[in-house]
Amino acid sequence: MFFKIQTWFPYNVQIYLNGREYLSRLPEAEGIPFSMYNNSFSYIEDFKRSQKPAVSSIKNYPISLTEW
């Protein structure tokens, strides 16, 4: 995560998130073994099971963003 702050008026702020880091937390929470190499998934034991929370989290993005 990093922030980009404009130093002149109107002082825009942009927030950048690394989606792979967030997605790596989902199989970890479900107890699904996986391994990562250089910010990418190199092995996921149960791909279909790990895909379900990832898809549901994508569907929730518009709701989360409109709350801001």
N, C-alpha and C positions, 0 to 999 in steps of 0.2 A: 504494500500500500504506500502510495506517496501522494503528496499534495502539490498542486501548482497554484501559486497565489500571485495574482496580477498586482503590481505595486503602484498602479495609477488608477484613477477613478474610472469606472465604478467598482473597482476591487473585486473582480471575479475570482472565484475559487473553484478549482477542479480537483476531484478526488479520483485516483486511479486504483483499482483493485486487481489483484492477481487471481483470476478465476480458478486456475489449477490448484492453488493452495486451498481455496475454499472447497473445491471438489474432492481434494484428498482427505478432507475431514469426514466426508459422508461415508465412505466404506470403512473408515476407521471406527466411526460411531456404531456401525452395524456389525463390526467384528469380522469383516471380510479381509483376508490377507491380500496385500498388494505390495508392490515395490515401485519406486520412482527413480528415474535417472535424468539428471539435468532438467528438472521442471517438467518432466513428461512421465506418463505411466508406462512402465516397461513390463509389468505383470499384474494382472488382476485375476484372482482365483475364480470368482463367480461373477462374470461380467453382467449377466442379465439381472442378477440381484442387486448389483451395485449401480446399475443404470436407473432403477426406479426412483431412488431419492434424488438423483441428479435431474431427472426430467421434471419431477414435482417442484424442485427448487427453481427451475427456469420458469415454470408457469407462475410462480409467485413474484417474480421480479417486477412486473408492471404495478402490482399492488404495493410493493415495498417502495418503489420510486415515487408513486403518487402521494404517499404519506409525507414525503419531505416537502 
